[in-house]
Amino acid sequence: MTPLSEDSDFVPMAPPRRQGWVTAAVAGGIASVVLLAVVATATLSGQKADVATVASTESAVQLSQIIVQPPREECAKTTDNCITQRCCQTTGYTCYEVHSGYAKCMKACTPGVDGTCLTQAVTQQGRKSDVTFSATNLFCFSFYTQETGSTKKSYELELLRTNLFLGTHIFGCEAYRVFSDVETWLSPGKVDTVKVDDVEGNFHFAKRKRTGTWINSNMYIQAWKKIREEQMWSSKDWTVKVDADAVFLPARLRTKLATIEVTDNGIYLENCKYVNFGFFGNLEVISKKGFGTFLENLEDCKSSLNYLGREKDYGNEPWGEDLFMQRCMDLHKVDRVSAWDITVDGMCQSYRPESEKKNKKWKPDCALVQTAAMHPFMKPADYFECLKATQR
């Protein structure tokens, strides 16, 4: 058995495209497929159009420039004059000029009511990815955790096995991997998980306060090392990490990425508004250069970042893998780009309807949203009902 999504010459191979079949199966008989597996075991918020100072959101587009967000500590608080920094610490806020010499971080700005509303922004030169002809080839991976630390039933393995059978989720990418703390089958005799070893004895160093599950940063550090060794990502335009309980449609993501330019530093896409750090782990999208920089500096970040600490700015608990990756990329100058239309995530409060802001169990209506990912759908029945709804 092999964990590879490659042929014997190490040429990445995606599973057979079964779009017509998948649509029919999802629409007609997905419940039986799920049972079989269980028994067996937001637009880029106009970013591309802005320049350092833009008269309004309707101003002329300069395609050679994209807006990037500097690391949070280099930006202004929402209560400060942001005219110098031209960026805001809270994600989703834009620095708008109110009058000459004074600008304010706001969610939106109405000229004549809130001020002159000239957008203040930091920009970098942008260009299409040139790794592949399409500029949208994907290396995708997920992580299955058998030892979660919680007594609550996990359906991650069932979800991944069924998605592999259907050719959906990460298994619709040009290359893929599923890493895990155990080796187990995904397709009997054909595809296994890639086991990562607890070589430092630190996989289970702390649990999340709310869920009681193990904090996953050290598990992912070993997975990232495996990715670095295998080099499957290096021939792709984008590396994408997807949670097992996120309904993920690679074709939709490719459509989005076809419109996105990258910088010489590489970019990563931030996906949650109105928080301190908005790189949420249900869908992590990083350009080739950005991911390469991250992998090159993995050991430096592990030793220099206080990811095992408990600081107020980070929720008074150690960091998960998504925060570790974001702060590491920030430290090594990978450019941050806002992307509010690649996922709808119930774990990000800004995506919830006004009446559901406090409901942490809220889930998106998959028949209505058009994003590449929808999250979370932890139970197979809910998950595949959502997937079916995307086919309508």
C-alpha positions in Angstrom: 0.0 0.0 0.0 1.2 3.5 -0.7 0.4 7.0 0.8 1.3 8.6 -2.5 -0.9 10.5 -4.9 1.8 10.0 -7.5 2.8 7.4 -10.1 6.0 5.4 -9.8 8.0 8.2 -11.5 6.8 10.6 -8.8 4.6 12.5 -11.3 1.7 13.9 -9.2 -1.6 12.3 -10.2 -5.0 13.5 -9.2 -7.7 10.9 -8.8 -10.0 10.3 -11.8 -12.4 13.2 -12.4 -15.8 11.8 -11.8 -17.8 15.0 -11.8 -20.8 13.7 -13.6 -20.8 10.6 -11.4 -20.1 12.5 -8.2 -23.0 14.8 -8.9 -25.4 11.9 -9.4 -24.0 10.0 -6.4 -24.2 13.1 -4.2 -27.7 14.0 -5.3 -29.1 10.5 -5.3 -27.4 8.1 -2.9 -24.8 9.8 -0.7 -26.4 8.6 2.5 -25.5 5.0 1.7 -22.0 5.9 0.8 -21.6 7.7 4.1 -23.0 4.7 6.0 -20.5 2.4 4.2 -17.6 4.5 5.3 -18.8 4.8 8.9 -19.3 1.1 9.1 -15.8 0.5 7.6 -14.2 2.3 10.5 -16.1 36.2 0.9 -14.5 38.5 -3.1 -11.0 39.4 -2.1 -12.6 42.5 -0.7 -11.4 44.6 -3.7 -7.8 44.1 -2.6 -6.3 43.8 -6.1 -7.7 47.1 -7.3 -6.2 49.3 -4.6 -2.9 51.2 -4.5 -1.1 53.1 -1.7 -3.6 56.0 -1.7 -6.8 55.5 -3.7 -9.4 58.2 -4.1 -12.3 55.8 -3.7 -13.3 52.2 -4.2 -14.3 53.2 -7.8 -10.9 54.5 -8.7 -8.9 53.3 -11.6 -7.4 49.8 -11.2 -3.7 49.4 -11.3 -3.2 45.7 -12.1 0.5 45.8 -11.2 -0.2 46.5 -7.6 -1.9 44.5 -4.9 -2.7 45.5 -1.3 -0.9 43.6 1.4 -1.3 43.7 5.1 1.9 44.1 7.2 2.3 42.1 10.4 -0.2 43.1 13.0 2.4 44.8 15.3 3.3 47.2 12.4 -0.3 48.4 12.0 -2.4 50.9 13.9 -5.0 50.2 16.5 -8.6 51.0 15.6 -8.5 54.0 18.0 -5.3 55.5 16.5 -4.5 57.7 13.6 -3.4 55.2 10.9 -2.0 57.8 8.4 1.6 56.6 8.9 1.1 52.9 9.1 -1.7 52.7 6.4 -3.0 49.4 7.9 -5.0 48.3 10.9 -4.3 45.7 13.6 -7.8 44.3 13.4 -8.5 42.2 10.3 -11.2 43.5 7.9 -10.6 47.1 8.8 -9.3 49.6 6.3 -7.4 52.8 6.9 -9.4 55.7 5.5 -8.4 59.4 5.4 -10.9 61.5 7.3 -9.1 64.8 6.5 -5.6 65.8 5.6 -3.1 64.3 8.0 -5.7 62.2 9.8 -6.9 58.7 9.0 -9.0 56.2 10.9 -9.5 52.4 10.8 -13.0 51.6 9.8 -15.1 48.7 8.4 -16.4 51.1 5.7 -16.3 54.7 4.9 -19.0 57.0 3.3 -17.5 60.1 1.6 -18.9 63.3 2.9 -20.2 61.6 6.0 -17.1 59.9 7.5 -14.6 62.2 5.8 -12.7 62.2 2.5 -12.5 58.4 2.6 -9.2 58.2 0.7 -8.0 54.7 1.2 -4.6 54.4 2.7 -2.9 51.1 2.0 0.4 49.3 1.7 1.0 47.7 -1.7 3.5 45.4 -3.4 4.1 44.6 -7.1 1.9 41.7 -8.2 2.0 39.2 -11.0 0.3 35.9 -11.9 1.9 32.7 -10.6 4.3 31.3 -13.2 4.8 27.8 -11.7 2.4 26.2 -14.0 0.6 27.4 -17.1 -2.8 27.6 -15.4 -1.3 29.3 -12.3 -3.8 27.4 -10.2 -2.3 23.9 -9.6 -2.8 22.7 -6.1 -0.9 20.6 -3.5 -3.5 19.9 -0.8 -3.2 18.1 2.5 -5.2 17.2 5.6 -4.3 15.8 9.0 -6.2 13.0 10.6 -5.8 12.8 14.4 -6.7 9.5 16.0 -5.6 10.5 19.5 -7.6 13.7 19.9 -7.4 13.9 23.7 -11.2 14.1 23.8 -13.8 11.4 24.5 -16.1 12.9 21.9 -16.5 10.8 18.7 -14.4 11.9 15.8 -15.6 11.2 12.2 -12.5 12.6 10.4 -11.3 9.2 9.1 -14.8 8.4 7.7 -15.0 11.7 6.0 -11.6 11.4 4.4 -12.2 7.8 3.3 -15.5 8.7 1.7 -14.1 11.8 0.0 -11.3 9.8 -1.5 -13.8 7.3 -2.9 -15.8 10.2 -4.4 -12.7 12.1 -5.6 -13.8 15.1 -3.7 -12.2 17.4 -1.0 -8.4 17.4 -1.3 -8.6 14.3 -3.5 -9.6 16.6 -6.4 -6.3 18.5 -6.2 -3.4 17.8 -8.6 -1.4 16.2 -5.6 -2.5 15.4 -2.1 -1.4 13.9 1.2 -3.2 12.9 4.4 -0.9 13.0 7.5 -1.8 11.4 10.8 -0.5 10.3 14.2 -1.2 6.7 13.0 -0.8 4.8 9.7 -4.2 3.6 8.5 -5.9 2.9 5.1 -7.8 5.5 3.2 -8.4 3.2 0.2 -7.7 -0.5 1.0 -4.5 -1.6 -0.6 -4.0 1.7 -2.5 -3.7 4.8 -0.3 -2.7 5.1 3.4 -2.2 8.0 5.7 1.4 9.3 6.1 2.3 8.7 9.8 4.3 11.4 11.6 6.2 10.3 14.7 6.3 12.1 18.0 10.1 12.3 17.9 10.3 15.0 20.5 7.6 13.6 22.8 5.6 16.8 22.6 2.5 16.0 20.6 0.3 16.0 23.7 1.8 19.0 25.5 -1.4 20.9 26.1 -5.2 20.8 25.5 -7.5 23.5 24.2 -9.6 25.0 26.9 -12.9 24.9 25.0 -12.8 21.6 23.3 -10.4 19.5 25.4 -8.5 18.3 22.3 -4.7 18.3 22.0 -3.2 21.5 20.6 -1.9 20.5 17.2 1.1 22.7 16.5 3.8 20.1 17.3 2.1 17.4 15.3 2.0 19.8 12.3 5.6 20.7 12.7 6.5 17.0 12.0 4.0 17.0 9.1 5.6 20.1 7.6 9.0 18.4 7.8 7.6 15.5 5.9 6.2 17.8 3.2 9.6 19.5 3.0 11.3 16.2 2.4 8.9 14.9 -0.2 8.8 18.2 -2.3 5.4 17.5 -3.8 4.4 21.1 -3.1 7.3 22.5 -5.1 5.9 21.9 -8.6 2.5 23.5 -7.7 1.4 27.1 -7.6 -0.4 26.9 -4.3 -0.2 24.7 -1.1 -3.6 24.3 0.5 -4.3 22.8 3.9 -7.9 21.7 4.5 -9.6 20.5 7.7 -11.2 17.1 7.3 -14.6 18.5 8.4 -14.5 21.4 5.8 -16.6 20.7 2.7 -14.0 21.7 0.1 -14.4 22.2 -3.7 -11.0 22.5 -5.4 -12.6 23.7 -8.7 -14.1 26.8 -6.9 -10.7 27.6 -5.3 -9.0 27.4 -8.7 -11.5 29.9 -10.0 -10.7 32.3 -7.2 -6.9 31.8 -7.5 -7.0 32.5 -11.3 -7.8 36.1 -10.3 -5.1 36.5 -7.7 -1.6 37.9 -8.2 1.4 37.0 -6.1 4.3 39.1 -4.9 8.0 38.4 -4.9 7.8 37.6 -1.2 5.0 35.1 -1.8 1.5 35.5 -0.2 -0.9 33.8 2.1 -4.6 34.4 2.2 -6.2 35.6 5.4 -9.8 34.5 5.7 -11.5 35.8 8.9 -12.5 39.4 9.6 -12.6 41.4 12.8 -10.0 39.4 14.8 -6.4 39.9 15.8 -5.1 37.0 13.6 -7.4 35.9 10.8 -5.6 32.9 9.2 -8.1 30.3 10.2 -7.2 26.7 9.7 -10.2 25.3 7.9 -8.7 26.5 4.6 -5.1 27.7 4.5 -3.9 28.9 1.1 -0.3 29.9 0.5 1.6 30.6 -2.8 4.6 28.5 -3.7 7.1 31.2 -2.7 5.3 31.9 0.6 5.2 28.2 1.5 8.8 27.7 0.5 9.9 30.5 2.8 7.8 29.0 5.6 9.4 25.6 5.2 12.9 27.1 5.0 12.5 28.9 8.3 10.5 26.3 10.2 13.2 25.5 12.7 13.9 29.2 13.3 10.2 29.9 14.0 10.0 26.9 16.3 12.9 28.3 18.4 12.2 32.0 18.2 8.4 32.2 18.5 6.7 31.7 21.9 4.1 29.3 20.5 4.1 27.2 23.6 3.4 30.1 25.9 0.2 31.6 27.2 -0.1 35.3 26.3 -3.2 37.5 26.3 -2.9 38.5 22.6 -3.1 34.8 21.8 -6.0 33.7 23.9 -3.9 32.7 27.0 -3.1 29.3 25.5 -0.5 27.8 23.3 -0.8 28.3 19.5 -2.5 26.0 17.1 -0.9 25.2 13.8 -2.7 28.0 11.9 -1.5 30.7 14.2 2.0 29.2 14.3 2.2 29.3 10.5 0.8 32.8 10.2 3.3 34.3 12.8 6.1 32.4 11.1 5.3 33.8 7.7 4.9 37.3 9.2 8.3 37.0 10.8 9.9 36.1 7.5 8.1 38.7 5.4 5.6 36.6 3.4 2.9 39.1 2.3 -0.6 38.8 3.9 -3.5 39.3 1.5 -7.2 39.6 2.7 -9.5 37.1 1.1 -13.0 37.1 2.6 -14.7 35.0 -0.1 -12.8 31.7 -0.2 -14.5 30.1 2.8 -17.6 30.5 5.1 -16.5 29.3 8.5 -18.8 29.0 11.4 -15.8 29.3 13.8 -15.2 32.8 12.5 -17.9 35.1 14.0 -17.9 37.5 11.1 -19.5 34.9 8.8 -22.4 34.2 11.1 -25.7 36.1 10.6 -26.4 38.9 13.1 -28.9 36.8 15.0 -26.4 33.9 15.3 -23.3 35.8 16.3 -23.0 34.0 19.7 -24.0 30.6 18.2 -20.7 28.6 18.0 -22.6 25.7 16.4 -23.8 27.7 13.5 -23.2 26.2 10.0 -23.5 27.9 6.6 -26.3 27.0 4.1 -24.3 25.2 1.5 -27.0 25.6 -1.2 -26.5 29.4 -1.0 -22.8 30.1 -0.5 -20.4 29.9 -3.4 -17.1 29.7 -1.5 -14.5 27.1 -2.0 -14.9 25.8 1.6 -17.7 25.5 4.1 -17.0 24.7 7.8 -17.6 22.9 10.1 -19.5 19.7 9.3 -18.2 17.2 11.7 -20.8 14.5 11.3 -21.0 12.5 8.0 -24.7 13.0 7.5 -24.4 16.8 7.8 -21.2 16.9 5.8 -22.5 15.0 2.8 -25.8 16.8 2.9 -23.8 20.0 2.5 -21.8 18.5 -0.3 -25.0 17.4 -2.1 -26.4 20.9 -1.7 -23.4 22.4 -3.6 -24.3 20.2 -6.6 -27.7 21.7 -7.1 
